[in-house]
Amino acid sequence: MSANSVKSYCRRNGLSSEALEQSLPETVCENCGKSIEQKKGKKRKRFCSDKCRNQWWNSHLDQVKRKAIYEYICPACGKPFSVYGNAKRKYCSHVCYVKGRFEIQDKE
C-alpha cells in the first residue's frame, strides 16, 4: 500500500495529526496524578518531576530492566553470588573480604 493511499484514508476519516492530538486524553503523572502538559514534537512525559520519577521507580523495582548482573564465586568462602553494576567485585560480603585479605597475608 502506498503512503499516499494511507494519507488519503486518514484525511477522509478525520485522522490528521492535529485531530489525534486533540482527541488524546489529558496526561497525568504516574506517581502523583498531577496534570502534565505535553509538548508537540517531544517525547511523551510520564512524570511531572524528577522527584516523582524517582519515587515511582523506587517503588516499582520489579519493572526495572537490569542488564548489568554479574555472577561470581567468592574466593574466601567459595559460594556463588551475583552483583548488579559492579564488574570488579570479588567478595560476597565484608566478612569474606576481611577474611580473604588479611588471613592470606598472615599465612605469608
Biopython code that builds the backbone (N, CA, C, O; Angstrom):
import numpy as np
from Bio.PDB.StructureBuilder import StructureBuilder

atoms = [
    (1, "MET", "N", (0.856, -1.175, 0.000)),
    (1, "MET", "CA", (0.000, 0.000, 0.000)),
    (1, "MET", "C", (0.900, 1.234, 0.000)),
    (1, "MET", "O", (1.870, 1.307, 0.755)),
    (2, "SER", "N", (0.580, 2.167, -0.823)),
    (2, "SER", "CA", (1.414, 3.366, -0.934)),
    (2, "SER", "C", (1.145, 4.326, 0.223)),
    (2, "SER", "O", (0.109, 4.264, 0.885)),
    (3, "ALA", "N", (2.101, 5.202, 0.441)),
    (3, "ALA", "CA", (1.970, 6.198, 1.502)),
    (3, "ALA", "C", (0.820, 7.157, 1.202)),
    (3, "ALA", "O", (0.116, 7.591, 2.114)),
    (4, "ASN", "N", (0.633, 7.485, -0.066)),
    (4, "ASN", "CA", (-0.456, 8.399, -0.432)),
    (4, "ASN", "C", (-1.825, 7.793, -0.166)),
    (4, "ASN", "O", (-2.758, 8.514, 0.187)),
    (5, "SER", "N", (-1.963, 6.473, -0.330)),
    (5, "SER", "CA", (-3.237, 5.811, -0.019)),
    (5, "SER", "C", (-3.555, 5.931, 1.467)),
    (5, "SER", "O", (-4.698, 6.178, 1.850)),
    (6, "VAL", "N", (-2.546, 5.756, 2.283)),
    (6, "VAL", "CA", (-2.735, 5.867, 3.739)),
    (6, "VAL", "C", (-3.099, 7.305, 4.104)),
    (6, "VAL", "O", (-4.008, 7.542, 4.898)),
    (7, "LYS", "N", (-2.383, 8.253, 3.518)),
    (7, "LYS", "CA", (-2.660, 9.671, 3.811)),
    (7, "LYS", "C", (-4.083, 10.054, 3.428)),
    (7, "LYS", "O", (-4.778, 10.728, 4.188)),
    (8, "SER", "N", (-4.515, 9.620, 2.243)),
    (8, "SER", "CA", (-5.868, 9.989, 1.815)),
    (8, "SER", "C", (-6.925, 9.311, 2.682)),
    (8, "SER", "O", (-7.961, 9.913, 2.962)),
    (9, "TYR", "N", (-6.689, 8.074, 3.114)),
    (9, "TYR", "CA", (-7.627, 7.397, 4.019)),
    (9, "TYR", "C", (-7.727, 8.175, 5.332)),
    (9, "TYR", "O", (-8.825, 8.405, 5.839)),
    (10, "CYS", "N", (-6.594, 8.574, 5.871)),
    (10, "CYS", "CA", (-6.584, 9.320, 7.139)),
    (10, "CYS", "C", (-7.316, 10.651, 6.982)),
    (10, "CYS", "O", (-8.080, 11.046, 7.864)),
    (11, "ARG", "N", (-7.085, 11.352, 5.854)),
    (11, "ARG", "CA", (-7.753, 12.626, 5.612)),
    (11, "ARG", "C", (-9.268, 12.453, 5.530)),
    (11, "ARG", "O", (-10.017, 13.244, 6.102)),
    (12, "ARG", "N", (-9.723, 11.406, 4.813)),
    (12, "ARG", "CA", (-11.166, 11.154, 4.663)),
    (12, "ARG", "C", (-11.840, 10.835, 5.993)),
    (12, "ARG", "O", (-13.001, 11.184, 6.205)),
    (13, "ASN", "N", (-11.109, 10.170, 6.892)),
    (13, "ASN", "CA", (-11.705, 9.727, 8.153)),
    (13, "ASN", "C", (-11.338, 10.607, 9.347)),
    (13, "ASN", "O", (-11.550, 10.215, 10.495)),
    (14, "GLY", "N", (-10.795, 11.778, 9.088)),
    (14, "GLY", "CA", (-10.507, 12.726, 10.160)),
    (14, "GLY", "C", (-9.395, 12.259, 11.086)),
    (14, "GLY", "O", (-9.460, 12.486, 12.294)),
    (15, "LEU", "N", (-8.382, 11.614, 10.540)),
    (15, "LEU", "CA", (-7.288, 11.106, 11.350)),
    (15, "LEU", "C", (-6.007, 11.912, 11.163)),
    (15, "LEU", "O", (-4.916, 11.342, 11.167)),
    (16, "SER", "N", (-6.122, 13.211, 11.001)),
    (16, "SER", "CA", (-4.939, 14.053, 10.842)),
    (16, "SER", "C", (-4.202, 14.139, 12.172)),
    (16, "SER", "O", (-4.762, 13.820, 13.222)),
    (17, "SER", "N", (-2.960, 14.566, 12.124)),
    (17, "SER", "CA", (-2.164, 14.634, 13.353)),
    (17, "SER", "C", (-2.771, 15.618, 14.349)),
    (17, "SER", "O", (-2.718, 15.388, 15.557)),
    (18, "GLU", "N", (-3.349, 16.720, 13.850)),
    (18, "GLU", "CA", (-3.983, 17.694, 14.754)),
    (18, "GLU", "C", (-5.204, 17.082, 15.440)),
    (18, "GLU", "O", (-5.422, 17.296, 16.633)),
    (19, "ALA", "N", (-5.993, 16.327, 14.692)),
    (19, "ALA", "CA", (-7.189, 15.700, 15.257)),
    (19, "ALA", "C", (-6.807, 14.654, 16.301)),
    (19, "ALA", "O", (-7.475, 14.517, 17.326)),
    (20, "LEU", "N", (-5.729, 13.919, 16.036)),
    (20, "LEU", "CA", (-5.289, 12.918, 17.008)),
    (20, "LEU", "C", (-4.793, 13.570, 18.289)),
    (20, "LEU", "O", (-5.071, 13.072, 19.380)),
    (21, "GLU", "N", (-4.057, 14.685, 18.174)),
    (21, "GLU", "CA", (-3.563, 15.382, 19.362)),
    (21, "GLU", "C", (-4.714, 15.917, 20.206)),
    (21, "GLU", "O", (-4.653, 15.882, 21.435)),
    (22, "GLN", "N", (-5.770, 16.416, 19.546)),
    (22, "GLN", "CA", (-6.904, 16.950, 20.283)),
    (22, "GLN", "C", (-7.717, 15.843, 20.945)),
    (22, "GLN", "O", (-8.344, 16.067, 21.980)),
    (23, "SER", "N", (-7.710, 14.645, 20.351)),
    (23, "SER", "CA", (-8.510, 13.560, 20.900)),
    (23, "SER", "C", (-7.797, 12.789, 22.007)),
    (23, "SER", "O", (-8.408, 11.962, 22.683)),
    (24, "LEU", "N", (-6.504, 13.059, 22.194)),
    (24, "LEU", "CA", (-5.768, 12.355, 23.246)),
    (24, "LEU", "C", (-6.253, 12.809, 24.616)),
    (24, "LEU", "O", (-6.506, 13.997, 24.815)),
    (25, "PRO", "N", (-6.386, 11.878, 25.569)),
    (25, "PRO", "CA", (-6.789, 12.288, 26.916)),
    (25, "PRO", "C", (-5.669, 13.066, 27.595)),
    (25, "PRO", "O", (-4.499, 12.951, 27.230)),
    (26, "GLU", "N", (-6.051, 13.849, 28.577)),
    (26, "GLU", "CA", (-5.066, 14.623, 29.315)),
    (26, "GLU", "C", (-4.107, 13.676, 30.024)),
    (26, "GLU", "O", (-4.538, 12.702, 30.641)),
    (27, "THR", "N", (-2.815, 13.955, 29.939)),
    (27, "THR", "CA", (-1.808, 13.106, 30.559)),
    (27, "THR", "C", (-1.626, 13.507, 32.013)),
    (27, "THR", "O", (-1.570, 14.691, 32.345)),
    (28, "VAL", "N", (-1.534, 12.499, 32.875)),
    (28, "VAL", "CA", (-1.309, 12.755, 34.293)),
    (28, "VAL", "C", (-0.055, 12.016, 34.751)),
    (28, "VAL", "O", (0.323, 11.000, 34.168)),
    (29, "CYS", "N", (0.577, 12.527, 35.783)),
    (29, "CYS", "CA", (1.775, 11.927, 36.365)),
    (29, "CYS", "C", (1.435, 10.542, 36.907)),
    (29, "CYS", "O", (0.428, 10.378, 37.596)),
    (30, "GLU", "N", (2.266, 9.542, 36.600)),
    (30, "GLU", "CA", (2.007, 8.178, 37.050)),
    (30, "GLU", "C", (2.213, 8.014, 38.552)),
    (30, "GLU", "O", (1.749, 7.035, 39.135)),
    (31, "ASN", "N", (2.901, 8.960, 39.181)),
    (31, "ASN", "CA", (3.148, 8.853, 40.618)),
    (31, "ASN", "C", (2.122, 9.621, 41.443)),
    (31, "ASN", "O", (1.509, 9.058, 42.351)),
    (32, "CYS", "N", (1.929, 10.909, 41.132)),
    (32, "CYS", "CA", (1.069, 11.739, 41.987)),
    (32, "CYS", "C", (-0.278, 12.083, 41.355)),
    (32, "CYS", "O", (-1.178, 12.541, 42.060)),
    (33, "GLY", "N", (-0.443, 11.877, 40.055)),
    (33, "GLY", "CA", (-1.712, 12.169, 39.400)),
    (33, "GLY", "C", (-1.874, 13.605, 38.940)),
    (33, "GLY", "O", (-2.938, 13.984, 38.450)),
    (34, "LYS", "N", (-0.824, 14.414, 39.093)),
    (34, "LYS", "CA", (-0.864, 15.812, 38.671)),
    (34, "LYS", "C", (-0.890, 15.895, 37.143)),
    (34, "LYS", "O", (-0.278, 15.067, 36.468)),
    (35, "SER", "N", (-1.585, 16.874, 36.604)),
    (35, "SER", "CA", (-1.690, 17.066, 35.160)),
    (35, "SER", "C", (-0.340, 17.443, 34.561)),
    (35, "SER", "O", (0.408, 18.225, 35.147)),
    (36, "ILE", "N", (-0.028, 16.876, 33.379)),
    (36, "ILE", "CA", (1.236, 17.153, 32.696)),
    (36, "ILE", "C", (0.934, 17.719, 31.320)),
    (36, "ILE", "O", (0.121, 17.164, 30.580)),
    (37, "GLU", "N", (1.579, 18.809, 30.980)),
    (37, "GLU", "CA", (1.411, 19.407, 29.657)),
    (37, "GLU", "C", (2.424, 18.756, 28.710)),
    (37, "GLU", "O", (3.632, 18.807, 28.940)),
    (38, "GLN", "N", (1.910, 18.149, 27.652)),
    (38, "GLN", "CA", (2.772, 17.518, 26.658)),
    (38, "GLN", "C", (3.122, 18.550, 25.588)),
    (38, "GLN", "O", (2.273, 19.338, 25.172)),
    (39, "LYS", "N", (4.386, 18.538, 25.147)),
    (39, "LYS", "CA", (4.810, 19.471, 24.110)),
    (39, "LYS", "C", (4.856, 18.753, 22.768)),
    (39, "LYS", "O", (5.353, 17.632, 22.659)),
    (40, "LYS", "N", (4.332, 19.417, 21.761)),
    (40, "LYS", "CA", (4.253, 18.843, 20.423)),
    (40, "LYS", "C", (5.662, 18.557, 19.894)),
    (40, "LYS", "O", (6.558, 19.395, 20.000)),
    (41, "GLY", "N", (5.840, 17.379, 19.332)),
    (41, "GLY", "CA", (7.122, 17.003, 18.759)),
    (41, "GLY", "C", (8.137, 16.500, 19.765)),
    (41, "GLY", "O", (9.278, 16.221, 19.396)),
    (42, "LYS", "N", (7.759, 16.379, 21.011)),
    (42, "LYS", "CA", (8.663, 15.898, 22.064)),
    (42, "LYS", "C", (8.198, 14.544, 22.564)),
    (42, "LYS", "O", (7.054, 14.144, 22.353)),
    (43, "LYS", "N", (9.099, 13.852, 23.226)),
    (43, "LYS", "CA", (8.778, 12.551, 23.817)),
    (43, "LYS", "C", (7.689, 12.712, 24.878)),
    (43, "LYS", "O", (7.668, 13.705, 25.606)),
    (44, "ARG", "N", (6.793, 11.742, 24.963)),
    (44, "ARG", "CA", (5.708, 11.786, 25.935)),
    (44, "ARG", "C", (6.252, 11.718, 27.358)),
    (44, "ARG", "O", (7.034, 10.825, 27.685)),
    (45, "LYS", "N", (5.838, 12.659, 28.203)),
    (45, "LYS", "CA", (6.271, 12.671, 29.605)),
    (45, "LYS", "C", (5.375, 11.757, 30.428)),
    (45, "LYS", "O", (4.160, 11.728, 30.234)),
    (46, "ARG", "N", (5.981, 11.008, 31.349)),
    (46, "ARG", "CA", (5.215, 10.134, 32.236)),
    (46, "ARG", "C", (5.113, 10.706, 33.644)),
    (46, "ARG", "O", (4.199, 10.356, 34.391)),
    (47, "PHE", "N", (6.048, 11.588, 34.013)),
    (47, "PHE", "CA", (6.114, 12.110, 35.374)),
    (47, "PHE", "C", (6.228, 13.630, 35.341)),
    (47, "PHE", "O", (6.763, 14.205, 34.393)),
    (48, "CYS", "N", (5.717, 14.273, 36.393)),
    (48, "CYS", "CA", (5.720, 15.730, 36.436)),
    (48, "CYS", "C", (7.065, 16.295, 36.890)),
    (48, "CYS", "O", (7.368, 17.454, 36.607)),
    (49, "SER", "N", (7.882, 15.494, 37.593)),
    (49, "SER", "CA", (9.172, 15.978, 38.090)),
    (49, "SER", "C", (10.122, 14.807, 38.333)),
    (49, "SER", "O", (9.714, 13.646, 38.318)),
    (50, "ASP", "N", (11.397, 15.132, 38.557)),
    (50, "ASP", "CA", (12.385, 14.099, 38.880)),
    (50, "ASP", "C", (12.048, 13.415, 40.205)),
    (50, "ASP", "O", (12.268, 12.215, 40.365)),
    (51, "LYS", "N", (11.520, 14.179, 41.138)),
    (51, "LYS", "CA", (11.152, 13.611, 42.434)),
    (51, "LYS", "C", (10.106, 12.505, 42.259)),
    (51, "LYS", "O", (10.247, 11.419, 42.820)),
    (52, "CYS", "N", (9.061, 12.784, 41.481)),
    (52, "CYS", "CA", (8.017, 11.776, 41.235)),
    (52, "CYS", "C", (8.569, 10.588, 40.459)),
    (52, "CYS", "O", (8.219, 9.442, 40.740)),
    (53, "ARG", "N", (9.434, 10.863, 39.478)),
    (53, "ARG", "CA", (10.023, 9.772, 38.689)),
    (53, "ARG", "C", (10.834, 8.837, 39.585)),
    (53, "ARG", "O", (10.705, 7.616, 39.494)),
    (54, "ASN", "N", (11.669, 9.416, 40.452)),
    (54, "ASN", "CA", (12.474, 8.602, 41.363)),
    (54, "ASN", "C", (11.613, 7.834, 42.355)),
    (54, "ASN", "O", (11.883, 6.662, 42.620)),
    (55, "GLN", "N", (10.593, 8.460, 42.904)),
    (55, "GLN", "CA", (9.696, 7.772, 43.842)),
    (55, "GLN", "C", (9.004, 6.595, 43.170)),
    (55, "GLN", "O", (8.900, 5.518, 43.756)),
    (56, "TRP", "N", (8.524, 6.798, 41.933)),
    (56, "TRP", "CA", (7.805, 5.740, 41.232)),
    (56, "TRP", "C", (8.726, 4.568, 40.939)),
    (56, "TRP", "O", (8.360, 3.423, 41.203)),
    (57, "TRP", "N", (9.917, 4.825, 40.400)),
    (57, "TRP", "CA", (10.826, 3.722, 40.070)),
    (57, "TRP", "C", (11.327, 3.010, 41.323)),
    (57, "TRP", "O", (11.541, 1.798, 41.286)),
    (58, "ASN", "N", (11.520, 3.721, 42.423)),
    (58, "ASN", "CA", (11.946, 3.075, 43.668)),
    (58, "ASN", "C", (10.855, 2.188, 44.244)),
    (58, "ASN", "O", (11.155, 1.224, 44.948)),
    (59, "SER", "N", (9.596, 2.493, 43.958)),
    (59, "SER", "CA", (8.514, 1.657, 44.457)),
    (59, "SER", "C", (8.099, 0.571, 43.457)),
    (59, "SER", "O", (7.257, -0.268, 43.777)),
    (60, "HIS", "N", (8.680, 0.576, 42.252)),
    (60, "HIS", "CA", (8.371, -0.428, 41.224)),
    (60, "HIS", "C", (9.656, -1.085, 40.719)),
    (60, "HIS", "O", (9.886, -1.146, 39.511)),
    (61, "LEU", "N", (10.482, -1.568, 41.620)),
    (61, "LEU", "CA", (11.773, -2.155, 41.250)),
    (61, "LEU", "C", (11.623, -3.410, 40.393)),
    (61, "LEU", "O", (12.544, -3.778, 39.664)),
    (62, "ASP", "N", (10.466, -4.065, 40.478)),
    (62, "ASP", "CA", (10.245, -5.269, 39.676)),
    (62, "ASP", "C", (10.159, -4.953, 38.185)),
    (62, "ASP", "O", (10.316, -5.857, 37.364)),
    (63, "GLN", "N", (9.915, -3.699, 37.813)),
    (63, "GLN", "CA", (9.796, -3.318, 36.412)),
    (63, "GLN", "C", (11.098, -2.772, 35.822)),
    (63, "GLN", "O", (11.151, -2.434, 34.640)),
    (64, "VAL", "N", (12.151, -2.686, 36.647)),
    (64, "VAL", "CA", (13.439, -2.199, 36.175)),
    (64, "VAL", "C", (14.115, -3.299, 35.362)),
    (64, "VAL", "O", (14.212, -4.441, 35.812)),
    (65, "LYS", "N", (14.579, -2.953, 34.172)),
    (65, "LYS", "CA", (15.265, -3.918, 33.313)),
    (65, "LYS", "C", (16.755, -3.866, 33.618)),
    (65, "LYS", "O", (17.474, -3.001, 33.117)),
    (66, "ARG", "N", (17.200, -4.781, 34.429)),
    (66, "ARG", "CA", (18.598, -4.789, 34.850)),
    (66, "ARG", "C", (19.426, -5.660, 33.911)),
    (66, "ARG", "O", (19.164, -6.852, 33.754)),
    (67, "LYS", "N", (20.418, -5.051, 33.298)),
    (67, "LYS", "CA", (21.239, -5.762, 32.331)),
    (67, "LYS", "C", (22.648, -6.031, 32.856)),
    (67, "LYS", "O", (23.339, -6.896, 32.318)),
    (68, "ALA", "N", (23.085, -5.326, 33.875)),
    (68, "ALA", "CA", (24.463, -5.434, 34.361)),
    (68, "ALA", "C", (24.544, -6.323, 35.604)),
    (68, "ALA", "O", (25.007, -5.882, 36.657)),
    (69, "ILE", "N", (24.095, -7.568, 35.481)),
    (69, "ILE", "CA", (24.169, -8.512, 36.592)),
    (69, "ILE", "C", (25.335, -9.455, 36.328)),
    (69, "ILE", "O", (25.418, -10.077, 35.269)),
    (70, "TYR", "N", (26.232, -9.553, 37.299)),
    (70, "TYR", "CA", (27.429, -10.372, 37.156)),
    (70, "TYR", "C", (27.404, -11.507, 38.174)),
    (70, "TYR", "O", (26.996, -11.317, 39.320)),
    (71, "GLU", "N", (27.839, -12.674, 37.748)),
    (71, "GLU", "CA", (27.892, -13.860, 38.609)),
    (71, "GLU", "C", (29.350, -14.164, 38.950)),
    (71, "GLU", "O", (30.202, -14.206, 38.062)),
    (72, "TYR", "N", (29.635, -14.378, 40.237)),
    (72, "TYR", "CA", (30.992, -14.683, 40.694)),
    (72, "TYR", "C", (30.964, -15.790, 41.736)),
    (72, "TYR", "O", (29.906, -16.167, 42.239)),
    (73, "ILE", "N", (32.154, -16.303, 42.050)),
    (73, "ILE", "CA", (32.334, -17.228, 43.162)),
    (73, "ILE", "C", (33.281, -16.554, 44.132)),
    (73, "ILE", "O", (34.372, -16.136, 43.746)),
    (74, "CYS", "N", (32.880, -16.445, 45.380)),
    (74, "CYS", "CA", (33.661, -15.766, 46.404)),
    (74, "CYS", "C", (34.941, -16.557, 46.677)),
    (74, "CYS", "O", (34.859, -17.750, 46.973)),
    (75, "PRO", "N", (36.137, -15.926, 46.587)),
    (75, "PRO", "CA", (37.386, -16.651, 46.843)),
    (75, "PRO", "C", (37.589, -17.007, 48.322)),
    (75, "PRO", "O", (38.396, -17.879, 48.643)),
    (76, "ALA", "N", (36.866, -16.341, 49.214)),
    (76, "ALA", "CA", (37.046, -16.613, 50.645)),
    (76, "ALA", "C", (36.182, -17.776, 51.116)),
    (76, "ALA", "O", (36.669, -18.653, 51.830)),
    (77, "CYS", "N", (34.902, -17.800, 50.727)),
    (77, "CYS", "CA", (34.006, -18.849, 51.222)),
    (77, "CYS", "C", (33.613, -19.855, 50.138)),
    (77, "CYS", "O", (33.092, -20.924, 50.454)),
    (78, "GLY", "N", (33.856, -19.530, 48.866)),
    (78, "GLY", "CA", (33.562, -20.452, 47.774)),
    (78, "GLY", "C", (32.116, -20.487, 47.327)),
    (78, "GLY", "O", (31.755, -21.314, 46.489)),
    (79, "LYS", "N", (31.278, -19.614, 47.863)),
    (79, "LYS", "CA", (29.864, -19.595, 47.491)),
    (79, "LYS", "C", (29.655, -18.721, 46.249)),
    (79, "LYS", "O", (30.299, -17.682, 46.109)),
    (80, "PRO", "N", (28.758, -19.137, 45.348)),
    (80, "PRO", "CA", (28.438, -18.272, 44.202)),
    (80, "PRO", "C", (27.547, -17.113, 44.660)),
    (80, "PRO", "O", (26.707, -17.276, 45.545)),
    (81, "PHE", "N", (27.741, -15.940, 44.046)),
    (81, "PHE", "CA", (26.911, -14.773, 44.352)),
    (81, "PHE", "C", (26.774, -13.926, 43.099)),
    (81, "PHE", "O", (27.598, -14.009, 42.188)),
    (82, "SER", "N", (25.725, -13.111, 43.058)),
    (82, "SER", "CA", (25.519, -12.217, 41.919)),
    (82, "SER", "C", (25.556, -10.776, 42.404)),
    (82, "SER", "O", (25.195, -10.471, 43.541)),
    (83, "VAL", "N", (26.003, -9.896, 41.509)),
    (83, "VAL", "CA", (26.187, -8.495, 41.832)),
    (83, "VAL", "C", (25.612, -7.660, 40.698)),
    (83, "VAL", "O", (25.746, -8.033, 39.533)),
    (84, "TYR", "N", (24.975, -6.539, 41.015)),
    (84, "TYR", "CA", (24.424, -5.658, 39.992)),
    (84, "TYR", "C", (25.304, -4.427, 39.840)),
    (84, "TYR", "O", (25.491, -3.669, 40.792)),
    (85, "GLY", "N", (25.841, -4.230, 38.645)),
    (85, "GLY", "CA", (26.527, -2.994, 38.306)),
    (85, "GLY", "C", (27.956, -2.846, 38.780)),
    (85, "GLY", "O", (28.522, -1.763, 38.637)),
    (86, "ASN", "N", (28.565, -3.873, 39.333)),
    (86, "ASN", "CA", (29.946, -3.761, 39.791)),
    (86, "ASN", "C", (30.730, -4.946, 39.242)),
    (86, "ASN", "O", (30.756, -6.013, 39.855)),
    (87, "ALA", "N", (31.366, -4.762, 38.094)),
    (87, "ALA", "CA", (32.050, -5.855, 37.403)),
    (87, "ALA", "C", (33.364, -6.247, 38.066)),
    (87, "ALA", "O", (33.929, -7.284, 37.717)),
    (88, "LYS", "N", (33.875, -5.449, 39.017)),
    (88, "LYS", "CA", (35.172, -5.729, 39.622)),
    (88, "LYS", "C", (35.079, -6.296, 41.031)),
    (88, "LYS", "O", (36.104, -6.475, 41.689)),
    (89, "ARG", "N", (33.894, -6.575, 41.499)),
    (89, "ARG", "CA", (33.731, -7.083, 42.858)),
    (89, "ARG", "C", (34.275, -8.498, 42.969)),
    (89, "ARG", "O", (34.124, -9.293, 42.041)),
    (90, "LYS", "N", (34.910, -8.826, 44.099)),
    (90, "LYS", "CA", (35.493, -10.154, 44.291)),
    (90, "LYS", "C", (34.787, -10.959, 45.380)),
    (90, "LYS", "O", (34.587, -12.165, 45.237)),
    (91, "TYR", "N", (34.415, -10.295, 46.455)),
    (91, "TYR", "CA", (33.906, -10.987, 47.631)),
    (91, "TYR", "C", (32.393, -10.790, 47.784)),
    (91, "TYR", "O", (31.842, -9.776, 47.356)),
    (92, "CYS", "N", (31.737, -11.773, 48.399)),
    (92, "CYS", "CA", (30.281, -11.707, 48.567)),
    (92, "CYS", "C", (29.863, -10.805, 49.730)),
    (92, "CYS", "O", (28.726, -10.335, 49.763)),
    (93, "SER", "N", (30.756, -10.560, 50.673)),
    (93, "SER", "CA", (30.408, -9.732, 51.830)),
    (93, "SER", "C", (31.663, -9.108, 52.424)),
    (93, "SER", "O", (32.782, -9.453, 52.044)),
    (94, "HIS", "N", (31.464, -8.190, 53.357)),
    (94, "HIS", "CA", (32.595, -7.546, 54.025)),
    (94, "HIS", "C", (33.363, -8.557, 54.879)),
    (94, "HIS", "O", (34.589, -8.496, 54.974)),
    (95, "VAL", "N", (32.639, -9.476, 55.492)),
    (95, "VAL", "CA", (33.282, -10.505, 56.318)),
    (95, "VAL", "C", (34.243, -11.337, 55.464)),
    (95, "VAL", "O", (35.370, -11.606, 55.879)),
    (96, "CYS", "N", (33.800, -11.738, 54.281)),
    (96, "CYS", "CA", (34.659, -12.520, 53.381)),
    (96, "CYS", "C", (35.823, -11.680, 52.865)),
    (96, "CYS", "O", (36.921, -12.200, 52.665)),
    (97, "TYR", "N", (35.594, -10.398, 52.650)),
    (97, "TYR", "CA", (36.672, -9.509, 52.211)),
    (97, "TYR", "C", (37.779, -9.457, 53.257)),
    (97, "TYR", "O", (38.955, -9.611, 52.928)),
    (98, "VAL", "N", (37.405, -9.239, 54.520)),
    (98, "VAL", "CA", (38.388, -9.178, 55.602)),
    (98, "VAL", "C", (39.099, -10.524, 55.740)),
    (98, "VAL", "O", (40.319, -10.580, 55.895)),
    (99, "LYS", "N", (38.340, -11.578, 55.682)),
    (99, "LYS", "CA", (38.898, -12.927, 55.775)),
    (99, "LYS", "C", (39.882, -13.181, 54.621)),
    (99, "LYS", "O", (40.984, -13.683, 54.845)),
    (100, "GLY", "N", (39.495, -12.843, 53.423)),
    (100, "GLY", "CA", (40.329, -13.079, 52.251)),
    (100, "GLY", "C", (41.554, -12.206, 52.207)),
    (100, "GLY", "O", (42.623, -12.685, 51.828)),
    (101, "ARG", "N", (41.450, -10.950, 52.577)),
    (101, "ARG", "CA", (42.572, -10.023, 52.512)),
    (101, "ARG", "C", (43.586, -10.244, 53.613)),
    (101, "ARG", "O", (44.789, -10.253, 53.352)),
    (102, "PHE", "N", (43.118, -10.425, 54.857)),
    (102, "PHE", "CA", (44.038, -10.392, 55.979)),
    (102, "PHE", "C", (44.480, -11.765, 56.447)),
    (102, "PHE", "O", (45.556, -11.875, 57.034)),
    (103, "GLU", "N", (43.720, -12.800, 56.222)),
    (103, "GLU", "CA", (44.162, -14.140, 56.607)),
    (103, "GLU", "C", (45.209, -14.665, 55.636)),
    (103, "GLU", "O", (46.096, -15.420, 56.035)),
    (104, "ILE", "N", (45.119, -14.282, 54.377)),
    (104, "ILE", "CA", (46.114, -14.695, 53.391)),
    (104, "ILE", "C", (47.458, -14.030, 53.714)),
    (104, "ILE", "O", (48.499, -14.678, 53.613)),
    (105, "GLN", "N", (47.453, -12.744, 54.100)),
    (105, "GLN", "CA", (48.687, -12.040, 54.420)),
    (105, "GLN", "C", (49.330, -12.605, 55.685)),
    (105, "GLN", "O", (50.555, -12.625, 55.796)),
    (106, "ASP", "N", (48.506, -13.070, 56.652)),
    (106, "ASP", "CA", (49.049, -13.661, 57.881)),
    (106, "ASP", "C", (49.791, -14.959, 57.581)),
    (106, "ASP", "O", (50.787, -15.265, 58.237)),
    (107, "LYS", "N", (49.313, -15.734, 56.588)),
    (107, "LYS", "CA", (49.942, -17.009, 56.240)),
    (107, "LYS", "C", (51.306, -16.797, 55.601)),
    (107, "LYS", "O", (52.208, -17.615, 55.787)),
    (108, "GLU", "N", (51.473, -15.703, 54.843)),
    (108, "GLU", "CA", (52.740, -15.445, 54.165)),
    (108, "GLU", "C", (53.700, -14.917, 55.139)),
    (108, "GLU", "O", (54.842, -14.627, 54.785)),
]
sb = StructureBuilder()
sb.init_structure("model")
sb.init_model(0)
sb.init_chain("A")
sb.init_seg("    ")
for serial, (resi, resn, name, xyz) in enumerate(atoms, 1):
    if name == "N":
        sb.init_residue(resn, " ", resi, " ")
    sb.init_atom(name, np.array(xyz, "f"), 0.0, 1.0, " ", f" {name:<3s}", serial, name[0])
structure = sb.get_structure()
